[in-house]
Amino acid sequence: EMCDTDPARAGRIAGLISLVTLITATTLAGALLALGLPWSASLFGRGEVQSALSLSAIYVFFTTISVFQMGALLGLQAYRALAVAAFSQTLVAPVLMYALASSFGLRGAVAALDAAAVWLWVIQFAALRSALRNRRIAVSYSGLWEERRIFSRFALPAACSGIIGNLAISASTWMVVRSAGGRAQYAQFAAANSLRVLILFVPTVVNRVVVPLFAATPERSSGEFRQSFWSNVQLNAGFAFLAAGVLIFLRGPLLGLFGKHYASSPLFPVLCAAAVLEVTAAALFQALLRQGAIWTQVGVITLWSVALVAIAALLADRWGGAALALAYCVSWATSIAAYAWFALRYVPRPGGASQDTQRATGTRSLEDGRC
């Protein structure tokens, strides 16, 4: 939003978020290093998983910092640099995985992920320095107190959303793993979930492009944003639905790659439905982002988390992995209901009027309103 109009402020914001990210990455990696052994022992039992989980602290640290770099590059609209970084990791990661996993097993696989994360950080670091230099933006760590509202209104609630959501994912996963035959059930879920991610790929790329474009759209261009917003929702939902149909049709041979007993998994269609809902929810979320209503996002994620954990708690013992798949489906459906309500309020469909503009004269307009 500010890289062209106020580069000095953009540099201060980049400095603030990079500093917070460094503190967060160090804290989370240190906590995983300290708590990984007892936590994995209680969840998976003692063995190779313990050391592998502690070793993954390196991955957590560099991946967390890389996410900041990715966000900054997106904000600078440095799409080519992002593509180069992703492509280079695509070339390096499989080679490292094959070499280290075949020689050292699980710990080698985790070490390969660590090395790939470090590689991505190095590539994105160089790309980010170049992009900032081209935009004449200098990252500054002085005057950070002036941007404290950016932290309190955006970074802090965004972090809270991530923490709440990941705690819910961990809790629901733990419920399935601890149920009767839970490890085998979770293996079924993990296999199906690895293919579900294919549905999310293209919509994720599209949303990464439209976020900075929406942010750069002037407030006065509400009609242009409204048209683009709903077109983006329809495009993402339609593509996800099409991709889900193709994957469900081909689920036998695709899941069979994991083993014969995976091919007939009943989880996959449910997870594909959850993916379509997730893509739609992510597109509708842009309405909250446009309004700067990130604390409202915390409420939606809390609702999502409660639905996820509640369904998993009720059904995990009886249905195992299928309960987790259904929990994701219900939680994303719940989120869509909330996001759609806010979207129709803040970004009425073309030809309609927002709730704000329908009120009596004297109330604030949609463009002036903030959540």
C-alpha positions as CSV (number, residue, x, y, z in Angstrom):
1,E,0.0,0.0,0.0
2,M,2.8,2.4,0.9
3,C,5.9,1.3,-1.1
4,D,5.3,3.9,-3.8
5,T,3.5,6.6,-1.9
6,D,5.5,6.6,1.4
7,P,8.7,4.6,1.0
8,A,10.1,5.8,4.3
9,R,7.1,4.5,6.2
10,A,7.2,1.3,4.3
11,G,10.9,0.9,5.4
12,R,9.9,1.4,9.0
13,I,7.0,-1.1,8.8
14,A,9.4,-3.7,7.2
15,G,11.9,-3.1,10.0
16,L,9.2,-3.6,12.6
17,I,7.8,-6.8,11.2
18,S,11.2,-8.2,10.4
19,L,12.2,-7.6,14.1
20,V,9.0,-9.2,15.4
21,T,9.5,-12.1,13.1
22,L,13.0,-12.7,14.2
23,I,11.9,-12.7,17.9
24,T,9.0,-15.0,17.1
25,A,11.1,-17.4,15.0
26,T,13.7,-17.6,17.8
27,T,11.1,-18.2,20.5
28,L,9.2,-20.9,18.6
29,A,12.3,-22.7,17.5
30,G,13.7,-22.6,21.0
31,A,10.5,-23.9,22.5
32,L,10.4,-26.8,20.0
33,L,14.0,-27.6,20.8
34,A,13.3,-27.7,24.5
35,L,9.9,-29.3,24.4
36,G,10.1,-31.5,21.4
37,L,11.5,-34.5,23.2
38,P,8.9,-34.9,26.0
39,W,6.0,-33.8,23.6
40,S,6.9,-36.4,20.9
41,A,7.5,-39.1,23.5
42,S,3.9,-38.6,24.9
43,L,2.4,-38.5,21.4
44,F,4.4,-41.1,19.4
45,G,6.4,-42.9,22.0
46,R,10.2,-42.9,22.5
47,G,12.2,-43.5,19.4
48,E,13.5,-41.8,16.3
49,V,10.7,-39.3,16.1
50,Q,12.0,-37.5,19.2
51,S,15.3,-36.5,17.8
52,A,13.7,-35.8,14.4
53,L,11.2,-33.4,16.0
54,S,13.9,-31.5,17.8
55,L,16.0,-31.3,14.6
56,S,13.0,-29.7,12.9
57,A,13.6,-26.5,15.1
58,I,16.0,-25.4,12.3
59,Y,13.2,-25.7,9.8
60,V,10.8,-23.7,12.0
61,F,13.3,-20.9,12.4
62,F,14.2,-20.4,8.8
63,T,10.7,-21.1,7.5
64,T,9.2,-18.4,9.8
65,I,11.7,-15.8,8.6
66,S,11.1,-16.9,4.9
67,V,7.4,-16.3,5.3
68,F,8.2,-12.6,6.2
69,Q,10.5,-12.4,3.2
70,M,7.7,-13.9,1.0
71,G,5.2,-11.4,2.3
72,A,7.5,-8.5,1.7
73,L,8.3,-9.6,-1.8
74,L,4.5,-9.9,-2.5
75,G,4.0,-6.5,-1.2
76,L,6.7,-5.2,-3.5
77,Q,5.0,-7.2,-6.3
78,A,8.3,-9.0,-7.0
79,Y,6.6,-12.0,-8.5
80,R,9.5,-13.0,-10.7
81,A,11.8,-13.2,-7.8
82,L,9.3,-15.3,-5.8
83,A,9.0,-17.7,-8.8
84,V,12.7,-18.0,-9.1
85,A,13.0,-18.8,-5.4
86,A,10.3,-21.4,-5.4
87,F,11.6,-23.0,-8.6
88,S,15.1,-23.2,-7.2
89,Q,13.8,-24.9,-4.0
90,T,11.8,-27.3,-6.2
91,L,15.1,-28.4,-7.8
92,V,17.1,-28.5,-4.6
93,A,14.7,-30.1,-2.1
94,P,14.1,-33.5,-3.9
95,V,17.8,-34.0,-4.4
96,L,18.5,-33.3,-0.7
97,M,15.6,-35.5,0.4
98,Y,16.7,-38.5,-1.7
99,A,20.3,-38.2,-0.7
100,L,19.8,-37.7,3.1
101,A,16.7,-39.8,3.6
102,S,18.1,-42.8,1.8
103,S,21.3,-42.6,3.9
104,F,19.9,-41.5,7.4
105,G,16.2,-42.4,7.4
106,L,13.8,-40.1,9.2
107,R,16.5,-37.9,10.6
108,G,17.9,-37.5,7.2
109,A,14.5,-36.5,5.8
110,V,14.1,-33.8,8.5
111,A,17.7,-32.6,7.8
112,A,16.8,-32.3,4.1
113,L,13.8,-30.1,5.0
114,D,16.1,-28.0,7.2
115,A,18.6,-27.6,4.4
116,A,15.9,-26.7,1.9
117,A,14.5,-24.1,4.3
118,V,17.9,-22.5,4.7
119,W,18.3,-22.5,0.9
120,L,15.0,-20.7,0.4
121,W,15.9,-18.1,3.0
122,V,19.2,-17.4,1.3
123,I,17.6,-17.0,-2.2
124,Q,14.7,-14.8,-0.9
125,F,17.1,-12.7,1.2
126,A,19.0,-11.8,-1.9
127,A,15.8,-11.2,-3.9
128,L,14.4,-9.0,-1.1
129,R,17.5,-6.8,-0.9
130,S,17.4,-6.3,-4.7
131,A,13.6,-5.5,-4.7
132,L,13.9,-3.0,-1.8
133,R,16.8,-1.3,-3.6
134,N,14.9,-1.0,-6.8
135,R,12.0,0.6,-5.0
136,R,14.4,2.9,-3.0
137,I,13.1,1.6,0.3
138,A,15.6,1.4,3.2
139,V,14.6,-0.9,6.0
140,S,14.8,1.2,9.2
141,Y,14.8,0.1,12.8
142,S,14.5,3.7,14.2
143,G,11.2,5.3,14.9
144,L,9.5,1.9,15.2
145,W,7.3,3.2,18.0
146,E,5.6,5.4,15.4
147,E,4.3,2.3,13.7
148,R,3.0,0.6,16.8
149,R,-0.6,0.7,15.5
150,I,0.5,-1.5,12.6
151,F,1.6,-4.0,15.1
152,S,-1.4,-3.8,17.4
153,R,-4.0,-3.7,14.6
154,F,-2.4,-6.0,12.1
155,A,0.6,-8.1,13.1
156,L,-0.6,-9.0,16.6
157,P,-4.1,-10.2,15.5
158,A,-2.6,-12.0,12.5
159,A,-0.2,-13.8,14.9
160,C,-3.0,-14.6,17.2
161,S,-5.0,-16.1,14.4
162,G,-2.1,-18.3,13.4
163,I,-1.5,-19.5,16.9
164,I,-5.2,-20.3,17.6
165,G,-5.6,-22.1,14.4
166,N,-2.5,-24.2,14.8
167,L,-3.3,-25.1,18.4
168,A,-6.7,-26.4,17.1
169,I,-5.0,-28.4,14.4
170,S,-2.6,-29.9,16.9
171,A,-5.4,-30.7,19.4
172,S,-7.6,-32.4,16.8
173,T,-4.7,-34.4,15.4
174,W,-3.7,-35.6,18.9
175,M,-7.3,-36.8,19.5
176,V,-7.2,-38.9,16.3
177,V,-3.7,-40.3,17.0
178,R,-4.6,-41.2,20.6
179,S,-7.8,-43.1,19.5
180,A,-7.9,-46.8,18.9
181,G,-5.9,-47.6,15.8
182,G,-5.2,-43.8,15.6
183,R,-1.8,-44.0,14.0
184,A,-3.1,-46.0,11.1
185,Q,-6.1,-43.8,10.8
186,Y,-3.9,-40.7,10.8
187,A,-1.7,-42.2,8.1
188,Q,-4.9,-42.6,5.9
189,F,-5.7,-38.9,6.6
190,A,-2.2,-37.7,5.9
191,A,-2.1,-39.6,2.5
192,A,-5.4,-38.1,1.4
193,N,-4.4,-34.7,2.8
194,S,-1.2,-34.6,0.7
195,L,-3.3,-34.8,-2.5
196,R,-5.9,-32.3,-1.2
197,V,-3.2,-29.7,-1.2
198,L,-3.2,-29.8,-5.0
199,I,-6.6,-28.2,-5.0
200,L,-5.2,-25.3,-3.0
201,F,-2.2,-24.6,-5.2
202,V,-3.6,-22.4,-8.0
203,P,-6.0,-20.4,-5.8
204,T,-3.2,-19.8,-3.4
205,V,-1.0,-18.4,-6.2
206,V,-3.9,-16.2,-7.4
207,N,-4.6,-14.9,-3.9
208,R,-1.0,-14.0,-3.4
209,V,-1.2,-11.8,-6.5
210,V,-4.5,-10.1,-5.7
211,V,-3.7,-9.2,-2.1
212,P,-1.1,-6.5,-3.0
213,L,-3.2,-5.4,-6.0
214,F,-6.3,-5.0,-3.7
215,A,-4.2,-3.1,-1.2
216,A,-2.9,-0.7,-3.8
217,T,-6.4,0.0,-5.1
218,P,-7.4,3.5,-3.9
219,E,-10.2,3.8,-1.4
220,R,-12.2,5.9,-3.9
221,S,-12.2,3.0,-6.4
222,S,-14.7,1.0,-4.4
223,G,-16.7,0.0,-7.5
224,E,-13.6,-1.4,-9.2
225,F,-12.6,-3.3,-6.0
226,R,-16.2,-4.7,-5.6
227,Q,-16.2,-6.1,-9.1
228,S,-12.7,-7.6,-8.8
229,F,-13.5,-9.0,-5.3
230,W,-16.5,-11.0,-6.3
231,S,-14.9,-12.1,-9.6
232,N,-12.0,-13.5,-7.6
233,V,-14.3,-15.4,-5.2
234,Q,-16.1,-17.0,-8.2
235,L,-12.9,-17.8,-10.0
236,N,-11.3,-19.4,-7.0
237,A,-14.3,-21.4,-6.0
238,G,-15.0,-22.6,-9.6
239,F,-11.4,-23.8,-10.1
240,A,-11.3,-25.5,-6.7
241,F,-14.5,-27.3,-7.5
242,L,-13.2,-28.5,-10.9
243,A,-9.9,-29.6,-9.4
244,A,-11.7,-31.5,-6.7
245,G,-13.8,-33.3,-9.2
246,V,-10.8,-34.4,-11.2
247,L,-8.9,-35.6,-8.1
248,I,-11.9,-37.5,-6.8
249,F,-12.3,-39.2,-10.2
250,L,-8.6,-40.2,-10.2
251,R,-8.4,-41.0,-6.5
252,G,-7.9,-44.7,-7.0
253,P,-4.6,-44.6,-8.9
254,L,-3.4,-41.5,-7.1
255,L,-3.9,-42.8,-3.5
256,G,-2.7,-46.2,-4.7
257,L,0.8,-44.6,-4.9
258,F,0.9,-44.6,-1.1
259,G,-0.1,-48.3,-1.0
260,K,-2.9,-50.6,-2.0
261,H,-4.9,-50.1,1.2
262,Y,-5.0,-46.3,0.7
263,A,-6.7,-46.5,-2.8
264,S,-10.2,-46.9,-1.4
265,S,-10.0,-44.3,1.3
266,P,-13.4,-42.8,2.1
267,L,-11.7,-39.7,3.5
268,F,-10.6,-38.3,0.2
269,P,-13.9,-36.9,-1.1
270,V,-14.6,-35.3,2.3
271,L,-11.2,-33.7,2.3
272,C,-11.7,-32.5,-1.2
273,A,-15.0,-30.8,-0.2
274,A,-13.2,-29.2,2.7
275,A,-10.5,-27.9,0.3
276,V,-13.2,-26.3,-1.9
277,L,-14.7,-24.6,1.2
278,E,-11.2,-23.5,2.3
279,V,-10.5,-21.9,-1.0
280,T,-13.8,-20.0,-1.0
281,A,-13.2,-18.9,2.6
282,A,-9.7,-17.6,1.7
283,A,-11.2,-15.5,-1.2
284,L,-14.0,-14.1,1.0
285,F,-11.4,-13.2,3.7
286,Q,-10.1,-10.5,1.3
287,A,-13.0,-8.3,2.4
288,L,-11.8,-8.3,6.0
289,L,-8.2,-7.6,4.9
290,R,-9.4,-4.7,2.7
291,Q,-11.1,-3.2,5.8
292,G,-8.2,-3.9,8.1
293,A,-10.5,-5.9,10.3
294,I,-7.8,-8.4,11.4
295,W,-9.1,-8.6,14.9
296,T,-12.4,-9.7,13.4
297,Q,-10.4,-12.5,11.7
298,V,-9.3,-13.7,15.1
299,G,-12.9,-14.2,16.0
300,V,-13.6,-16.1,12.8
301,I,-10.5,-18.3,13.4
302,T,-11.6,-18.9,16.9
303,L,-15.0,-20.1,15.6
304,W,-13.2,-22.3,13.0
305,S,-11.0,-23.8,15.8
306,V,-13.9,-24.5,18.1
307,A,-15.8,-26.3,15.3
308,L,-12.7,-28.3,14.4
309,V,-11.9,-29.4,17.9
310,A,-15.5,-30.1,18.9
311,I,-16.2,-32.4,15.9
312,A,-12.9,-34.2,16.4
313,A,-13.6,-34.7,20.1
314,L,-17.0,-36.1,19.5
315,L,-16.2,-38.5,16.7
316,A,-12.4,-39.3,16.8
317,D,-12.9,-42.5,18.9
318,R,-15.5,-43.9,16.6
319,W,-14.4,-42.6,13.2
320,G,-10.7,-42.0,13.5
321,G,-9.3,-40.1,10.5
322,A,-12.8,-39.7,8.9
323,A,-13.7,-37.6,12.0
324,L,-10.8,-35.3,11.3
325,A,-11.8,-34.9,7.7
326,L,-15.4,-34.2,8.6
327,A,-14.2,-31.7,11.2
328,Y,-12.3,-29.7,8.6
329,C,-15.3,-29.7,6.4
330,V,-17.6,-28.4,9.1
331,S,-15.1,-25.8,10.4
332,W,-14.6,-24.4,6.9
333,A,-18.3,-24.3,6.2
334,T,-18.8,-22.4,9.5
335,S,-16.0,-19.9,8.5
336,I,-17.6,-19.3,5.1
337,A,-20.9,-18.3,6.8
338,A,-19.0,-15.8,8.9
339,Y,-16.8,-14.5,6.0
340,A,-19.8,-14.2,3.6
341,W,-21.7,-12.2,6.2
342,F,-18.9,-9.7,6.5
343,A,-18.2,-9.7,2.8
344,L,-21.8,-8.8,2.0
345,R,-21.7,-6.1,4.6
346,Y,-18.4,-4.5,3.5
347,V,-18.3,-5.3,-0.2
348,P,-21.9,-5.6,-1.5
349,R,-22.3,-7.4,-4.8
350,P,-22.3,-5.2,-7.9
351,G,-25.7,-3.5,-8.3
352,G,-26.4,-3.8,-4.5
353,A,-25.9,-1.5,-1.6
354,S,-23.9,-2.1,1.5
355,Q,-25.5,-2.3,4.9
356,D,-23.7,1.0,5.7
357,T,-25.0,2.9,2.7
358,Q,-28.6,1.7,3.4
359,R,-28.6,3.4,6.8
360,A,-30.0,6.8,7.5
361,T,-28.2,9.9,6.5
362,G,-25.4,10.8,9.0
363,T,-23.9,7.3,9.3
364,R,-20.5,6.6,7.9
365,S,-20.2,5.3,4.4
366,L,-18.6,2.0,3.5
367,E,-15.3,3.7,2.4
368,D,-15.1,5.6,5.7
369,G,-16.1,2.7,7.9
370,R,-13.6,0.5,9.8
371,C,-14.1,-2.6,11.8
